[in-house]
Amino acid sequence: MKRVDLAIGAGSISQANMLQNNMSTLQQPQAILFDWDNTLVDSWGTTHEAYNATLKHFDLEPVTLEFIRKRPQTSVRTSFPNIFGPQWQQAEKIYYENFHKIHLKRLTPLPGASELIDALATTSLYLAVVSNKVGDNLRLEAKHLGWDKFFKQLVGAQDTPEDKPAIAPVIKALEPAPLSLGKHIWFVGDSAIDMECAQNAGLTPIFIGTEEDARFHNTNTDQIMRMDNCQVFKQYLLDNILI
């Protein structure tokens, strides 16, 4: 089998500490925007299986779960032309045929995510999701979990002319809110794409993940707050914001 490079466009991994846990510099939020996949829900296994089924169709060598975790988290319409060339639309169709068979069955909230959302739902904070998952699939998953009622907007790939890290999805996510872009809006995500999107829009980026995760998603900055997981983020909010 031939081997495919799914890491096209990936930035270099810096050993420098990109994250600075200086909580006192955070501006109080008026809105919090969340990424979806692997920020609130565990979807690595689903993505891995659907990708490998697509690669197999084109007689390409399968990849490991670790490889999938390290690749840039761009949308399918952004990444597939680089991977599959002129056959990318056929590959997209095959990918989603496999994805739709399993994504709701496999859909699992990450530890602490439900409790985090429940805590935020009791506040007046504006909550929305900005994802690179196709918008219709994102909204279907949110409804499946019963989380759609908590978010004012659920914006995914193909809902705007460009996907993350462009700011168009952020602007759409904030359409119902009387808020301008700024540091009073927090963007919470698990990848370099999320952090870049937040910085492009002038928002406060919050990285969810371990220091090791952060090294895989280096954005060449030391001005990003990092929280280990949803449970830690919830506790920070309870201690500093939701009081």
Summary of the structure (lengths in Angstrom):
residues: 243
radius of gyration: 17.5
end to end distance: 57.2
largest distance: 57.2
contacts: 780
relative contact order: 0.20
helix: 45%
strand: 16%
